[in-house]
Every structure is written in structure tokens, then in C-alpha cells.
Amino acid sequence: MKKIVLIGGGHTHLETIYRLGESSSVQDHKLVLISSESHTSYSGMAPGLIAGHYAYDDCHIDLKKLCEKYNYKFIQQSVLKILSTEQKIYTETDTYQYDLASINTGSIPNTDSATGIREWAIPVKPITNLATNIETYLTQVGYSPKNSTHKISIVGGGAASIEILLALQYQANTRGYNNLQYCLITAANDILETHSLSVRRRFHRVLHQRDITTHYNASVTEVNEDCVKTESKNVIPSDFTIWATGAAPALWPKLSGLPTTKDGYIKTDKFLQVKNINNLFATGDVASIEGLAYPKSGVYAVKQARVLQTNISNMLRSVPLQSYIPQKSSLALISTGDKNAVASKNIVCASGHWVWKWKDHIDRKFINRFR
């Protein structure tokens, strides 16, 4: 009997657990999931959680129950180190042996690019922490004098930052708070740079209609309790700052001696195997496939699960592995705070309530697979 250990409850491992559980390929083997969290959030529903369209249970997956469904063991601990030469995984309290392992722990917020981020900014991940901080802030706004003004900013110009800001504004408006001012701060020349011009124009209009100020070419150098400072010496008032400038890798893979890229992501080959380590896989945002360029997003992480499940099964049967080939493009459904959304793929752009209903159906269908 082989011991298969999955490290992290990311999108790839969720789908892999489901696929392995529904097949017969690992029935004679022991599978273990180690995760620092007992519940994992589905990133696609995070804006809806903040806006109030979803409750916590709607967009979180109970990892223990998922493992119990397939008679897998769940361990809630944080992995601190992996020693591949000895096939050992170290947590804060225990050591675990493995025959075959996979890492899908995701990325962490990039909090080192400016001073004061850790003290005064709220990172977009983990989502539960972000939602809790937003709720606390809005509660404080509710108790403050009606004639006071509150200034909210989000740093980042991608889809996640725009969705979160619009969701927060929607939630505040729902509570009748009309004394908040909002701004988006990006170091880029434009928002949504990976999307088509028509999508960017659509969101320019949305931001303008919602009275959200946008600062372009504004590289943030410092975050304080009441303001954000940029490289051009601009001081932007902000008493609640959200940090959404992208991801950074966790430190423990590099400290474990695993092969990593210059920026710290685990190097893998086309089979999703860690370079030169045949019985260790890495997927999702924690990894970087040598020779391939693709976005670090949940869409691609989920697609990797089919290859990971196949290759775990193939390794157990000593048959050739399958290569992962990322799709050339992916559909993005970007919400606008209210129950409307914009569909974006290549040059295609569509919007409206029907797009949100479509997105809601896709998101609920995905998460219900793991109930």
C-alpha cells in the first residue's frame, strides 16, 4: 500500500480528490490531505461573499467532510518543510512519511513591495480574513458620525481588485452608507491589462458611474494609517487600504531545498513533477512549469487536476505520464458588485444580469461537486 500525501487544499487538489475518489485508481492506497485550514474558499465567489450575495457556507468547502466522503485522512496542520530525499513532510508538531506527494498550497500576498503594508493594508488573501476586516470596518462606519467621511482604497489594477472594490461599495450602499469615498490605485497604464480594449472600456464606464477615482502609473511606496504614498510623491488619503497587487510564493519550498525559479516558485516539468524529483508533484500558483507561460489563476489550476490525477494513477501502475498543455485562453466572468457581470474571452465582451446568472450557475455547480 502506497501513501499519497496532498499538501494544501487549493483548487487543483480539490478537483484531484474528487477525481481520485470517483475512480478506483487509489482504492488500495492510503491518501492524506494536509492543510492549514479546515475550510477552503472558492475564489470565484469571493466578491459575492463581500457584496452579500453569498453566505460563508455558500462559497467555502469543508475539507474534512470532503476527505471523509472518500475515506481519506484529513490533517489540519501547516507544513513547514519537506525533505524529498527522505520522503518526509514536517509540520509544526509532526513528521509524515510519503511514497508520493503533491503540493498545491497556492500563493501568499506580496507584502514586501512597499513599507507599511503588513501594518496598515489588508491583503486580498485569505478571503475569510479580508471579509472579516471589511465587516469590522463597515460596522465602525455605521457607528461613526453621519457627517464624517471615510476613504477606501485598493491597490492593484486586475480583475480581483476591481471586483472586490465594487463588491465592497455595493455592500456599503446596501447599508445606506453614502459618506464613503473610493479609489483604485495601479502602477500600470490601464486597468485589466490582460483583457480586451472593449472589456477595459466597459469597466472604465462602471468605475466612472460609481464615482470611483482611479490613479494610474501610481507605484505605491508606503502605506500608512490614513494615506497611501506613491513613487511620484503623491499622497492619497485612505483610512482603509486593501492590497491586491499580485502574489508571491511561500518561503518553505525554497528553504526545503526544492528547485525554484528566481522569484521562488517551485520548478516543475510538463508532467507537473518537481524537477528531478519523480515522486513529488506541484501545481497551481505555488508552481511554475518550465518552458510554459500561462496565468496564475484558479481556472488553470482546476484544469491541471485532470493531469495530476492521471499521473498519480499512472505512477502507481508504472505506466507513462501525461503532459499538461495549458489552454490558449480562458473565459473570465468579472462581477460588478451588483448582480451584473462582464464576460471576457479574447476580443469577446458581453455584460448584463444574465452574465451574472451564468457565473452564479457555474460557481455553484463547481462548489457543489465537493459537498
Secondary structure as a PSIPRED ss2 file (coil, helix, strand):
# PSIPRED VFORMAT (PSIPRED V4.0)

   1 M C   1.000  0.000  0.000
   2 K C   1.000  0.000  0.000
   3 K E   0.000  0.000  1.000
   4 I E   0.000  0.000  1.000
   5 V E   0.000  0.000  1.000
   6 L E   0.000  0.000  1.000
   7 I E   0.000  0.000  1.000
   8 G C   1.000  0.000  0.000
   9 G C   1.000  0.000  0.000
  10 G C   1.000  0.000  0.000
  11 H H   0.000  1.000  0.000
  12 T H   0.000  1.000  0.000
  13 H H   0.000  1.000  0.000
  14 L H   0.000  1.000  0.000
  15 E H   0.000  1.000  0.000
  16 T H   0.000  1.000  0.000
  17 I H   0.000  1.000  0.000
  18 Y H   0.000  1.000  0.000
  19 R H   0.000  1.000  0.000
  20 L H   0.000  1.000  0.000
  21 G H   0.000  1.000  0.000
  22 E H   0.000  1.000  0.000
  23 S C   1.000  0.000  0.000
  24 S C   1.000  0.000  0.000
  25 S C   1.000  0.000  0.000
  26 V C   1.000  0.000  0.000
  27 Q C   1.000  0.000  0.000
  28 D C   1.000  0.000  0.000
  29 H C   1.000  0.000  0.000
  30 K E   0.000  0.000  1.000
  31 L E   0.000  0.000  1.000
  32 V E   0.000  0.000  1.000
  33 L E   0.000  0.000  1.000
  34 I E   0.000  0.000  1.000
  35 S E   0.000  0.000  1.000
  36 S C   1.000  0.000  0.000
  37 E C   1.000  0.000  0.000
  38 S C   1.000  0.000  0.000
  39 H E   0.000  0.000  1.000
  40 T E   0.000  0.000  1.000
  41 S E   0.000  0.000  1.000
  42 Y C   1.000  0.000  0.000
  43 S H   0.000  1.000  0.000
  44 G H   0.000  1.000  0.000
  45 M H   0.000  1.000  0.000
  46 A H   0.000  1.000  0.000
  47 P H   0.000  1.000  0.000
  48 G H   0.000  1.000  0.000
  49 L H   0.000  1.000  0.000
  50 I H   0.000  1.000  0.000
  51 A H   0.000  1.000  0.000
  52 G C   1.000  0.000  0.000
  53 H C   1.000  0.000  0.000
  54 Y C   1.000  0.000  0.000
  55 A C   1.000  0.000  0.000
  56 Y H   0.000  1.000  0.000
  57 D H   0.000  1.000  0.000
  58 D H   0.000  1.000  0.000
  59 C C   1.000  0.000  0.000
  60 H E   0.000  0.000  1.000
  61 I E   0.000  0.000  1.000
  62 D E   0.000  0.000  1.000
  63 L H   0.000  1.000  0.000
  64 K H   0.000  1.000  0.000
  65 K H   0.000  1.000  0.000
  66 L H   0.000  1.000  0.000
  67 C H   0.000  1.000  0.000
  68 E H   0.000  1.000  0.000
  69 K H   0.000  1.000  0.000
  70 Y C   1.000  0.000  0.000
  71 N C   1.000  0.000  0.000
  72 Y C   1.000  0.000  0.000
  73 K E   0.000  0.000  1.000
  74 F E   0.000  0.000  1.000
  75 I E   0.000  0.000  1.000
  76 Q E   0.000  0.000  1.000
  77 Q C   1.000  0.000  0.000
  78 S C   1.000  0.000  0.000
  79 V E   0.000  0.000  1.000
  80 L E   0.000  0.000  1.000
  81 K E   0.000  0.000  1.000
  82 I E   0.000  0.000  1.000
  83 L E   0.000  0.000  1.000
  84 S C   1.000  0.000  0.000
  85 T C   1.000  0.000  0.000
  86 E C   1.000  0.000  0.000
  87 Q C   1.000  0.000  0.000
  88 K E   0.000  0.000  1.000
  89 I E   0.000  0.000  1.000
  90 Y E   0.000  0.000  1.000
  91 T E   0.000  0.000  1.000
  92 E C   1.000  0.000  0.000
  93 T C   1.000  0.000  0.000
  94 D C   1.000  0.000  0.000
  95 T E   0.000  0.000  1.000
  96 Y E   0.000  0.000  1.000
  97 Q E   0.000  0.000  1.000
  98 Y C   1.000  0.000  0.000
  99 D C   1.000  0.000  0.000
 100 L E   0.000  0.000  1.000
 101 A E   0.000  0.000  1.000
 102 S E   0.000  0.000  1.000
 103 I E   0.000  0.000  1.000
 104 N C   1.000  0.000  0.000
 105 T C   1.000  0.000  0.000
 106 G C   1.000  0.000  0.000
 107 S C   1.000  0.000  0.000
 108 I E   0.000  0.000  1.000
 109 P E   0.000  0.000  1.000
 110 N C   1.000  0.000  0.000
 111 T C   1.000  0.000  0.000
 112 D C   1.000  0.000  0.000
 113 S C   1.000  0.000  0.000
 114 A C   1.000  0.000  0.000
 115 T E   0.000  0.000  1.000
 116 G C   1.000  0.000  0.000
 117 I H   0.000  1.000  0.000
 118 R H   0.000  1.000  0.000
 119 E H   0.000  1.000  0.000
 120 W H   0.000  1.000  0.000
 121 A E   0.000  0.000  1.000
 122 I E   0.000  0.000  1.000
 123 P E   0.000  0.000  1.000
 124 V C   1.000  0.000  0.000
 125 K C   1.000  0.000  0.000
 126 P C   1.000  0.000  0.000
 127 I H   0.000  1.000  0.000
 128 T H   0.000  1.000  0.000
 129 N H   0.000  1.000  0.000
 130 L H   0.000  1.000  0.000
 131 A H   0.000  1.000  0.000
 132 T H   0.000  1.000  0.000
 133 N H   0.000  1.000  0.000
 134 I H   0.000  1.000  0.000
 135 E H   0.000  1.000  0.000
 136 T H   0.000  1.000  0.000
 137 Y H   0.000  1.000  0.000
 138 L H   0.000  1.000  0.000
 139 T H   0.000  1.000  0.000
 140 Q H   0.000  1.000  0.000
 141 V H   0.000  1.000  0.000
 142 G H   0.000  1.000  0.000
 143 Y H   0.000  1.000  0.000
 144 S C   1.000  0.000  0.000
 145 P C   1.000  0.000  0.000
 146 K C   1.000  0.000  0.000
 147 N C   1.000  0.000  0.000
 148 S C   1.000  0.000  0.000
 149 T C   1.000  0.000  0.000
 150 H E   0.000  0.000  1.000
 151 K E   0.000  0.000  1.000
 152 I E   0.000  0.000  1.000
 153 S E   0.000  0.000  1.000
 154 I E   0.000  0.000  1.000
 155 V E   0.000  0.000  1.000
 156 G C   1.000  0.000  0.000
 157 G C   1.000  0.000  0.000
 158 G C   1.000  0.000  0.000
 159 A H   0.000  1.000  0.000
 160 A H   0.000  1.000  0.000
 161 S H   0.000  1.000  0.000
 162 I H   0.000  1.000  0.000
 163 E H   0.000  1.000  0.000
 164 I H   0.000  1.000  0.000
 165 L H   0.000  1.000  0.000
 166 L H   0.000  1.000  0.000
 167 A H   0.000  1.000  0.000
 168 L H   0.000  1.000  0.000
 169 Q H   0.000  1.000  0.000
 170 Y H   0.000  1.000  0.000
 171 Q H   0.000  1.000  0.000
 172 A H   0.000  1.000  0.000
 173 N H   0.000  1.000  0.000
 174 T H   0.000  1.000  0.000
 175 R C   1.000  0.000  0.000
 176 G C   1.000  0.000  0.000
 177 Y C   1.000  0.000  0.000
 178 N C   1.000  0.000  0.000
 179 N C   1.000  0.000  0.000
 180 L E   0.000  0.000  1.000
 181 Q E   0.000  0.000  1.000
 182 Y E   0.000  0.000  1.000
 183 C E   0.000  0.000  1.000
 184 L E   0.000  0.000  1.000
 185 I E   0.000  0.000  1.000
 186 T C   1.000  0.000  0.000
 187 A C   1.000  0.000  0.000
 188 A C   1.000  0.000  0.000
 189 N C   1.000  0.000  0.000
 190 D C   1.000  0.000  0.000
 191 I C   1.000  0.000  0.000
 192 L C   1.000  0.000  0.000
 193 E C   1.000  0.000  0.000
 194 T C   1.000  0.000  0.000
 195 H C   1.000  0.000  0.000
 196 S C   1.000  0.000  0.000
 197 L H   0.000  1.000  0.000
 198 S H   0.000  1.000  0.000
 199 V H   0.000  1.000  0.000
 200 R H   0.000  1.000  0.000
 201 R H   0.000  1.000  0.000
 202 R H   0.000  1.000  0.000
 203 F H   0.000  1.000  0.000
 204 H H   0.000  1.000  0.000
 205 R H   0.000  1.000  0.000
 206 V H   0.000  1.000  0.000
 207 L H   0.000  1.000  0.000
 208 H H   0.000  1.000  0.000
 209 Q H   0.000  1.000  0.000
 210 R C   1.000  0.000  0.000
 211 D C   1.000  0.000  0.000
 212 I E   0.000  0.000  1.000
 213 T E   0.000  0.000  1.000
 214 T E   0.000  0.000  1.000
 215 H E   0.000  0.000  1.000
 216 Y C   1.000  0.000  0.000
 217 N C   1.000  0.000  0.000
 218 A C   1.000  0.000  0.000
 219 S C   1.000  0.000  0.000
 220 V E   0.000  0.000  1.000
 221 T E   0.000  0.000  1.000
 222 E E   0.000  0.000  1.000
 223 V E   0.000  0.000  1.000
 224 N C   1.000  0.000  0.000
 225 E C   1.000  0.000  0.000
 226 D C   1.000  0.000  0.000
 227 C E   0.000  0.000  1.000
 228 V E   0.000  0.000  1.000
 229 K E   0.000  0.000  1.000
 230 T E   0.000  0.000  1.000
 231 E C   1.000  0.000  0.000
 232 S C   1.000  0.000  0.000
 233 K C   1.000  0.000  0.000
 234 N C   1.000  0.000  0.000
 235 V E   0.000  0.000  1.000
 236 I E   0.000  0.000  1.000
 237 P E   0.000  0.000  1.000
 238 S C   1.000  0.000  0.000
 239 D C   1.000  0.000  0.000
 240 F E   0.000  0.000  1.000
 241 T E   0.000  0.000  1.000
 242 I E   0.000  0.000  1.000
 243 W E   0.000  0.000  1.000
 244 A C   1.000  0.000  0.000
 245 T C   1.000  0.000  0.000
 246 G C   1.000  0.000  0.000
 247 A E   0.000  0.000  1.000
 248 A E   0.000  0.000  1.000
 249 P C   1.000  0.000  0.000
 250 A C   1.000  0.000  0.000
 251 L C   1.000  0.000  0.000
 252 W H   0.000  1.000  0.000
 253 P H   0.000  1.000  0.000
 254 K H   0.000  1.000  0.000
 255 L H   0.000  1.000  0.000
 256 S C   1.000  0.000  0.000
 257 G C   1.000  0.000  0.000
 258 L C   1.000  0.000  0.000
 259 P C   1.000  0.000  0.000
 260 T E   0.000  0.000  1.000
 261 T C   1.000  0.000  0.000
 262 K C   1.000  0.000  0.000
 263 D C   1.000  0.000  0.000
 264 G C   1.000  0.000  0.000
 265 Y C   1.000  0.000  0.000
 266 I E   0.000  0.000  1.000
 267 K E   0.000  0.000  1.000
 268 T E   0.000  0.000  1.000
 269 D C   1.000  0.000  0.000
 270 K C   1.000  0.000  0.000
 271 F C   1.000  0.000  0.000
 272 L C   1.000  0.000  0.000
 273 Q E   0.000  0.000  1.000
 274 V E   0.000  0.000  1.000
 275 K C   1.000  0.000  0.000
 276 N C   1.000  0.000  0.000
 277 I C   1.000  0.000  0.000
 278 N C   1.000  0.000  0.000
 279 N C   1.000  0.000  0.000
 280 L E   0.000  0.000  1.000
 281 F E   0.000  0.000  1.000
 282 A E   0.000  0.000  1.000
 283 T C   1.000  0.000  0.000
 284 G H   0.000  1.000  0.000
 285 D H   0.000  1.000  0.000
 286 V H   0.000  1.000  0.000
 287 A E   0.000  0.000  1.000
 288 S E   0.000  0.000  1.000
 289 I E   0.000  0.000  1.000
 290 E C   1.000  0.000  0.000
 291 G C   1.000  0.000  0.000
 292 L C   1.000  0.000  0.000
 293 A C   1.000  0.000  0.000
 294 Y C   1.000  0.000  0.000
 295 P C   1.000  0.000  0.000
 296 K C   1.000  0.000  0.000
 297 S C   1.000  0.000  0.000
 298 G H   0.000  1.000  0.000
 299 V H   0.000  1.000  0.000
 300 Y H   0.000  1.000  0.000
 301 A H   0.000  1.000  0.000
 302 V H   0.000  1.000  0.000
 303 K H   0.000  1.000  0.000
 304 Q H   0.000  1.000  0.000
 305 A H   0.000  1.000  0.000
 306 R H   0.000  1.000  0.000
 307 V H   0.000  1.000  0.000
 308 L H   0.000  1.000  0.000
 309 Q H   0.000  1.000  0.000
 310 T H   0.000  1.000  0.000
 311 N H   0.000  1.000  0.000
 312 I H   0.000  1.000  0.000
 313 S H   0.000  1.000  0.000
 314 N H   0.000  1.000  0.000
 315 M H   0.000  1.000  0.000
 316 L H   0.000  1.000  0.000
 317 R H   0.000  1.000  0.000
 318 S C   1.000  0.000  0.000
 319 V C   1.000  0.000  0.000
 320 P C   1.000  0.000  0.000
 321 L C   1.000  0.000  0.000
 322 Q C   1.000  0.000  0.000
 323 S C   1.000  0.000  0.000
 324 Y C   1.000  0.000  0.000
 325 I C   1.000  0.000  0.000
 326 P C   1.000  0.000  0.000
 327 Q C   1.000  0.000  0.000
 328 K C   1.000  0.000  0.000
 329 S C   1.000  0.000  0.000
 330 S C   1.000  0.000  0.000
 331 L C   1.000  0.000  0.000
 332 A E   0.000  0.000  1.000
 333 L E   0.000  0.000  1.000
 334 I E   0.000  0.000  1.000
 335 S E   0.000  0.000  1.000
 336 T C   1.000  0.000  0.000
 337 G C   1.000  0.000  0.000
 338 D C   1.000  0.000  0.000
 339 K C   1.000  0.000  0.000
 340 N C   1.000  0.000  0.000
 341 A E   0.000  0.000  1.000
 342 V E   0.000  0.000  1.000
 343 A E   0.000  0.000  1.000
 344 S E   0.000  0.000  1.000
 345 K E   0.000  0.000  1.000
 346 N C   1.000  0.000  0.000
 347 I C   1.000  0.000  0.000
 348 V E   0.000  0.000  1.000
 349 C E   0.000  0.000  1.000
 350 A E   0.000  0.000  1.000
 351 S E   0.000  0.000  1.000
 352 G E   0.000  0.000  1.000
 353 H H   0.000  1.000  0.000
 354 W H   0.000  1.000  0.000
 355 V H   0.000  1.000  0.000
 356 W H   0.000  1.000  0.000
 357 K H   0.000  1.000  0.000
 358 W H   0.000  1.000  0.000
 359 K H   0.000  1.000  0.000
 360 D H   0.000  1.000  0.000
 361 H H   0.000  1.000  0.000
 362 I H   0.000  1.000  0.000
 363 D H   0.000  1.000  0.000
 364 R H   0.000  1.000  0.000
 365 K H   0.000  1.000  0.000
 366 F H   0.000  1.000  0.000
 367 I H   0.000  1.000  0.000
 368 N H   0.000  1.000  0.000
 369 R C   1.000  0.000  0.000
 370 F C   1.000  0.000  0.000
 371 R C   1.000  0.000  0.000
